[in-house]
Amino acid sequence: MALKPILVAHNVGFEWDHQPIFQNINLSLYPNERVVMMGPSGHGKTTLLKILAGLLRPTLGTVSHFDHGHFYDLPAQNQRQIQRQIGLLFQKNALFDSLTALENITFALEESGECLSPEEAKSRAAHELDLVGLAHAGHLLPANMSGGMQKRLGIARAQALKPKILFYDDPTAGLDPITSRHIVDLIIRLQQERASTVLIVTNDLHRAWQVGQRVLFLYRGSLLELGSPEDALNNPDPVVRQFLSGSSNGPLTEELGH
């Protein structure tokens, strides 16, 4: 029996200042899979991620999670129930500078509406820190943590409610190659342990091939399904081929201003 999708985006479009960013986006995410979304900068990857995560209403189309109908037409209470099953790591982590690592997670838990006592929230936060290798760092403020530690803290916070879907926006941005590999190893391990679905936005090709089971490519308002990493590397589209090869010659060169 075919797997049933847990997220379906149908004919999604978005405009900003009357300018279309993308249109007719169709996407399904399935249980326990890891999907990578790539594409040139400025084509709407982060915007689409926010729409899928329930943070930004699309101009057109529908987004349905867990068969609940169009998310943005649901009552606020139903939206909150769905959002408790969604985790999001922002591009710059979006940590609270004045809160310790432990407090960053307990605050998210307390605001989730899951009715945890302060003791339960603290215990779960400590457990999540331990899972990402930060059991020793609960007392630290983000400013006193390295970039890799901050990223792991962001992952711990995104994972704290044990969501079924996790969105990661450029999780290795600004990190050195070794730390980047460790971060993606961590994302894969947690995804496998919790059987969650992960969608990662990244243009880091090494990490994309490390984590991705399915590859998407967002370009000029359209979302292309490239298939597996091997399929993506063999894709005949000249735009895709230039992007993945990093060649200075091709249809992207003039568009990107090189």
C-alpha positions as CSV (number, residue, x, y, z in Angstrom):
1,M,0.0,0.0,0.0
2,A,1.4,3.4,-1.0
3,L,2.4,5.8,1.8
4,K,0.0,8.6,2.6
5,P,1.6,12.1,2.6
6,I,1.6,14.0,5.8
7,L,2.0,17.4,4.1
8,V,0.5,18.4,0.8
9,A,1.0,21.8,-0.9
10,H,-1.3,22.3,-3.9
11,N,-0.8,25.1,-6.5
12,V,0.8,27.3,-3.9
13,G,1.8,30.8,-5.0
14,F,3.2,33.8,-3.3
15,E,3.5,37.5,-4.2
16,W,5.5,40.3,-2.6
17,D,4.7,43.9,-3.4
18,H,2.6,42.6,-6.3
19,Q,5.6,40.7,-7.7
20,P,5.2,36.9,-8.0
21,I,7.9,35.0,-6.1
22,F,6.7,31.5,-7.1
23,Q,3.5,29.9,-8.4
24,N,1.9,26.6,-8.9
25,I,4.1,24.9,-6.3
26,N,3.0,21.3,-5.7
27,L,4.8,19.2,-3.1
28,S,4.0,16.2,-0.9
29,L,6.1,15.1,2.1
30,Y,5.9,11.5,3.3
31,P,6.5,9.9,6.7
32,N,10.1,9.2,7.7
33,E,11.8,10.8,4.7
34,R,14.6,13.4,4.3
35,V,14.1,15.9,1.5
36,V,16.6,18.7,0.4
37,M,15.5,21.9,-1.4
38,M,18.1,23.7,-3.4
39,G,18.2,26.6,-5.8
40,P,19.8,30.0,-6.6
41,S,19.6,32.7,-3.9
42,G,16.6,35.0,-4.0
43,H,14.1,32.5,-5.6
44,G,12.0,32.0,-2.5
45,K,13.3,28.9,-0.7
46,T,13.0,30.4,2.8
47,T,9.6,31.9,1.9
48,L,8.3,28.6,0.8
49,L,9.6,26.9,4.0
50,K,7.7,29.5,6.1
51,I,4.5,28.8,4.2
52,L,4.9,25.0,4.7
53,A,5.6,25.5,8.4
54,G,2.4,27.6,8.9
55,L,4.1,30.9,9.4
56,L,3.3,32.8,6.2
57,R,0.0,32.6,4.4
58,P,0.4,31.9,0.6
59,T,-1.2,34.2,-1.9
60,L,-2.7,31.3,-3.8
61,G,-3.2,27.6,-3.2
62,T,-3.5,25.3,-0.2
63,V,-1.3,23.6,2.4
64,S,-2.6,20.7,4.3
65,H,-0.9,18.9,7.2
66,F,-2.0,15.4,8.4
67,D,-5.2,15.6,6.3
68,H,-6.6,18.5,8.2
69,G,-7.6,20.7,5.3
70,H,-6.0,24.1,4.3
71,F,-4.0,25.1,7.3
72,Y,-4.6,28.9,6.8
73,D,-8.4,28.4,6.8
74,L,-8.5,26.4,10.1
75,P,-9.5,27.9,13.4
76,A,-6.6,29.2,15.5
77,Q,-6.9,26.3,18.0
78,N,-6.5,23.7,15.2
79,Q,-3.6,25.6,13.8
80,R,-1.8,25.5,17.2
81,Q,-2.4,21.7,17.4
82,I,-0.8,21.2,14.0
83,Q,2.1,23.6,14.8
84,R,3.0,21.5,17.9
85,Q,3.8,18.7,15.4
86,I,6.1,20.9,13.4
87,G,9.7,21.9,14.3
88,L,11.6,24.7,12.6
89,L,15.3,25.7,12.8
90,F,15.7,29.3,11.5
91,Q,18.6,30.2,9.3
92,K,20.2,32.3,12.1
93,N,18.9,30.0,14.9
94,A,16.7,32.8,16.4
95,L,17.9,32.0,19.9
96,F,17.0,34.3,22.8
97,D,20.2,36.1,23.8
98,S,19.2,36.7,27.4
99,L,18.2,33.1,28.1
100,T,20.6,30.2,28.8
101,A,20.6,27.2,26.6
102,L,18.3,25.3,29.0
103,E,16.0,28.3,29.3
104,N,15.8,28.7,25.5
105,I,14.2,25.2,25.3
106,T,12.1,25.4,28.4
107,F,10.6,28.7,27.2
108,A,9.6,27.0,23.9
109,L,8.0,24.1,25.7
110,E,6.1,26.4,28.1
111,E,4.8,28.5,25.2
112,S,3.7,25.5,23.2
113,G,0.5,24.9,25.2
114,E,1.4,21.3,26.0
115,C,0.6,21.9,29.7
116,L,3.9,20.8,31.1
117,S,4.8,21.7,34.6
118,P,8.0,23.8,35.1
119,E,9.8,20.7,36.4
120,E,8.6,18.6,33.4
121,A,9.7,21.3,30.9
122,K,13.1,21.5,32.6
123,S,13.6,17.8,32.6
124,R,12.7,17.5,28.9
125,A,14.9,20.4,28.0
126,A,17.8,18.8,29.8
127,H,17.2,15.6,27.9
128,E,17.1,17.3,24.5
129,L,20.4,19.1,25.4
130,D,21.9,15.8,26.2
131,L,20.8,14.3,22.9
132,V,22.7,17.0,20.9
133,G,25.8,16.8,23.1
134,L,25.1,19.9,25.2
135,A,24.4,18.4,28.6
136,H,27.3,20.4,30.0
137,A,26.2,23.7,28.4
138,G,22.7,24.3,29.9
139,H,23.9,27.3,31.9
140,L,25.6,29.1,29.0
141,L,24.1,32.1,27.1
142,P,24.2,31.8,23.3
143,A,26.9,34.5,23.2
144,N,29.2,32.2,25.1
145,M,28.7,29.3,22.7
146,S,30.4,28.5,19.4
147,G,28.6,28.6,16.1
148,G,28.3,24.8,16.1
149,M,27.0,24.8,19.7
150,Q,24.4,27.4,18.9
151,K,23.3,25.3,15.9
152,R,22.9,22.2,18.1
153,L,20.9,24.3,20.6
154,G,18.6,25.4,17.8
155,I,18.2,21.8,16.7
156,A,17.4,20.7,20.3
157,R,14.8,23.4,20.6
158,A,13.2,22.5,17.3
159,Q,13.1,18.8,18.4
160,A,11.8,19.5,21.9
161,L,8.1,18.8,21.2
162,K,9.1,15.6,19.2
163,P,7.5,17.0,16.0
164,K,6.5,14.8,13.1
165,I,7.8,17.3,10.6
166,L,11.0,19.3,10.9
167,F,12.1,22.2,8.7
168,Y,15.8,23.2,8.6
169,D,16.7,26.5,6.9
170,D,20.4,26.4,5.9
171,P,21.5,24.5,9.0
172,T,25.2,24.5,8.2
173,A,25.5,28.2,7.1
174,G,28.7,29.8,8.4
175,L,30.1,26.6,9.8
176,D,33.4,24.9,8.8
177,P,33.2,21.6,6.9
178,I,33.9,19.4,9.8
179,T,31.3,21.0,12.1
180,S,28.9,21.0,9.2
181,R,29.2,17.3,8.7
182,H,28.7,16.7,12.5
183,I,25.5,18.9,12.4
184,V,24.1,16.9,9.5
185,D,25.1,13.6,11.2
186,L,23.1,14.8,14.2
187,I,20.1,15.7,12.0
188,I,20.1,12.3,10.4
189,R,20.5,10.4,13.7
190,L,17.6,12.3,15.3
191,Q,15.4,11.9,12.3
192,Q,16.0,8.1,12.2
193,E,15.5,7.7,16.0
194,R,12.2,9.6,16.0
195,A,11.0,8.5,12.5
196,S,10.3,12.1,11.6
197,T,10.1,13.8,8.2
198,V,12.8,16.4,7.5
199,L,12.9,19.1,4.8
200,I,16.2,21.0,4.6
201,V,17.0,24.1,2.6
202,T,20.7,24.2,1.7
203,N,23.0,25.0,-1.2
204,D,25.9,23.1,0.5
205,L,26.2,20.3,-2.0
206,H,28.3,18.1,0.2
207,R,25.7,18.2,3.0
208,A,22.8,17.9,0.6
209,W,24.2,14.6,-0.8
210,Q,24.9,13.5,2.8
211,V,21.4,14.0,4.1
212,G,19.0,14.0,1.1
213,Q,17.0,11.0,0.0
214,R,15.0,13.3,-2.4
215,V,16.1,16.5,-4.0
216,L,14.0,19.6,-5.0
217,F,15.1,22.6,-7.0
218,L,13.4,25.9,-6.8
219,Y,14.1,28.2,-9.7
220,R,12.2,31.1,-11.4
221,G,8.9,30.4,-9.5
222,S,8.8,26.6,-10.2
223,L,9.7,23.7,-8.0
224,L,11.4,20.8,-9.9
225,E,11.5,17.3,-8.5
226,L,15.0,15.9,-9.2
227,G,14.6,12.6,-7.5
228,S,17.5,11.0,-5.6
229,P,20.9,12.7,-5.4
230,E,22.1,10.4,-8.1
231,D,19.2,11.4,-10.3
232,A,19.8,15.1,-9.6
233,L,23.5,14.8,-10.7
234,N,22.3,13.2,-13.9
235,N,19.6,15.7,-14.6
236,P,19.8,17.0,-18.2
237,D,18.4,20.5,-17.5
238,P,21.2,23.0,-18.3
239,V,20.2,25.2,-15.3
240,V,20.4,22.3,-12.9
241,R,23.6,21.0,-14.4
242,Q,25.3,24.4,-14.1
243,F,24.1,24.9,-10.5
244,L,25.2,21.5,-9.3
245,S,28.6,21.7,-11.1
246,G,29.3,25.3,-10.1
247,S,30.4,26.0,-13.6
248,S,31.0,29.7,-14.6
249,N,29.4,29.0,-18.0
250,G,25.7,28.4,-18.5
251,P,22.2,30.0,-18.4
252,L,22.6,31.0,-14.7
253,T,25.8,33.1,-15.3
254,E,24.1,36.3,-16.6
255,E,21.1,36.0,-14.3
256,L,23.3,35.9,-11.2
257,G,25.3,38.9,-12.4
258,H,28.6,37.1,-13.0
